[in-house]
């Protein structure tokens, strides 16, 4: 398989729902695809020590993170028979209810698309150096721990 060139993953702020709709629409001409799987990460209004989270501010070592995203993408293409894979992750502040992660996989068959999408999400959470600062309604903050 040919090595894919690294794709830009980061977007500033929340991921707009239109980006998701456009991604789906852009794949309608690819008739060898029989299934898509999509994961959307949304900011929750968690209550921590009596305070409500109002946003998460994401930062990253961008070059390093983009390299890890690319490695995950390469591994997924060698592990799964997927046709397409797209990943977008927010940088900067994302408010509760807004989207911060969009993973979109395509394959001839649903099981592969779903398994590949799950693989991407778990690998991203475990390995990409992205940091989230939880911003509370009272403007205080703490660093988020991924679970």
URNOR-V33714 format. One record per pair of residues at least 6 apart in sequence whose C-alpha atoms are under 6 Angstrom apart, sorted by sequence separation. I is the first residue (numbers start at 0). GAP is how many residues later the second one is. D is the distance in whole Angstrom. If there is no record, write none. Layout:
{{I:GAP:D} {I:GAP:D}}
//
This chain:
{{45:6:6} {106:6:5} {134:6:5} {45:7:5} {105:7:5} {133:7:5} {44:8:5} {104:8:6} {133:8:5} {132:9:6} {133:9:6} {89:10:5} {132:10:4} {133:10:6} {88:11:6} {131:11:6} {132:11:6} {88:12:5} {104:12:6} {131:12:5} {87:13:6} {87:14:5} {86:15:6} {86:16:5} {85:17:6} {85:18:5} {84:19:6} {84:20:4} {83:21:6} {83:22:5} {82:23:5} {81:24:6} {82:24:5} {81:25:4} {58:32:6} {57:33:5} {57:34:5} {56:35:5} {56:36:4} {55:37:6} {55:38:5} {54:39:5} {54:40:4} {53:41:6} {54:41:5} {53:42:5} {44:51:6} {43:52:5} {42:53:5} {42:54:5} {41:55:6} {42:55:6} {41:56:6} {41:57:4} {40:58:6} {41:58:6} {40:59:6} {40:60:5} {67:60:6} {39:61:6} {39:62:5} {38:63:6} {64:63:5} {5:64:6} {38:64:5} {64:64:6} {37:65:6} {37:66:5} {36:67:6} {36:68:5} {35:69:6} {59:69:6} {35:70:4} {59:70:4} {34:71:6} {58:71:6} {59:71:6} {34:72:6} {58:72:5} {34:73:6} {57:73:6} {32:74:5} {33:74:4} {34:74:5} {57:74:5} {32:75:5} {33:75:5} {34:75:5} {56:75:6} {13:76:6} {36:76:5} {55:76:6} {56:76:5} {12:77:5} {35:77:6} {36:77:5} {55:77:5} {8:78:6} {9:78:6} {11:78:6} {12:78:6} {55:78:5} {8:79:5} {9:79:5} {10:79:5} {11:79:5} {12:79:5} {55:79:6} {8:80:6} {9:80:6} {11:80:6} {12:80:6} {13:80:5} {54:80:5} {12:81:6} {53:81:6} {52:82:6} {53:82:5} {52:83:4} {53:83:5} {13:84:6} {14:84:5} {51:84:6} {13:85:5} {14:85:6} {51:85:6} {13:86:6}}
//
